[in-house]
């Protein structure tokens, strides 16, 4: 069992040159990945028109790619992946639960409001 | 806040109690809590944007039609500029994480080098955003027009240069037969354009079917005949109402040029809208520009304050203050904030520009 108390002040407060090399390698990998994802996103956005047959798939792939990018930024760049499990969950779980709820309730409500007052809202 | 990877920890490190929650320092944990609350703010803003988009029955703007300009190169480069901005921010995030890594090796020179690179990247991003805002507010040469059947259309193509205004009826300022052109009467080409767009929006341009020429009422009340090269290769992108996508149809060639001419020369107010402000914009519903200003503005404010914080930490690194503490945790904490700014942009980019 991992104890969350007393042991060490910060898990990766210091490392030597060898460990640094490994970390830098990972950083380069993530950089390339983020760049490639962005290029793919822009290419899709520029060439596939909204309303075309492929658009719904493209739209969802945008969202998936965004979440992938966000995951790499949070877990690697912000080192949340290297923190204790407890901290990881304290940060991520409440936020994700709440934001999913908020999206569900607001987007649903938005559609309803649009149908109830089509000519008066968001002209 | 002394102490780092040691087994024996003094009471101060343990937050004055017996525990150090999650084995992190107080400062780092509080930075995380702040970031969660800030993420809720941005999440709320983007969800509000989504709410509006779901509620409207108007055509919502399409990213690659709205943002297709590059500095010095003009139009026709969909999303390239904003992709460049995204890339700049990602790179500055990478240099930040390299600074943190150097800090873990107690490499003061490395930290300095990468912090400077991060700050430069941040300034580049803020500058890019300023350009983007300027362009968004300024709008296109053509604006958005309301066609005869009441549908809205955005216009792409080559704008025929304005040559001069020849005064045919004197006003407060200009006399009859004055020829107002770039270089005379203290006017530049941009001033002519401004005068032309203002008059078009106010319905002060009248197209005469018989002569094929348009007359304009200038600021001082004088009337003048417009001499202008014809617009070429026009494309009217007609927006149809629709909740799901900005569905559109296109009108090209001579028909488009004639329709555009008629709208501009209709003499009716508000048939054409140029650029964007908080009341109206040429891209789509009013709320679109409001959300654009608020969300990208709030994000830009975060980037700007991030740059300032980075500069302060860099000064501390240069003075050796942080090195003497025995650990570079301050760099790590500002790094967290800086990565968060990048993280927010990833979402703004997707929901504002792509979808």
Interface residues (C-beta under 8 A of the other chain):
Chain A: X4 X5 X6 X7 X8 X9 X10 X11 X12 X13 X14 X15 X16 X17 X20 X23 X24 X27 X30 X31 X34 X35 X38 X39 X41 X42 X44 X45 X46 X50 X51 X55 X59 X62 X63 X65 X66 X69 X70 X73 X74 X76 X77 X78 X79 X83 X84 X86 X87 X90 X91 X94 X95 X98 X99 X102 X103 X106 X107 X109 X110 X111 X113 X114 X118 X119 X121 X122 X123
Chain B: X3 X4 X5 X6 X7 X9 X13 X14 X18 X19 X20 X21 X22 X23 X24 X25 X28 X29 X32 X36 X39 X40 X43 X44 X47 X48 X50 X51 X52 X53 X54 X55 X56 X57 X58 X62 X63 X64 X78 X79 X80 X83 X86 X87 X90 X91 X93 X94 X96 X97 X98 X100 X101 X102 X104 X105 X106 X243 X244 X245 X246 X247 X285 X286 X287 X327 X329 X332 X335 X336 X339 X340 X342 X343 X346 X347 X349 X350 X353 X354 X355
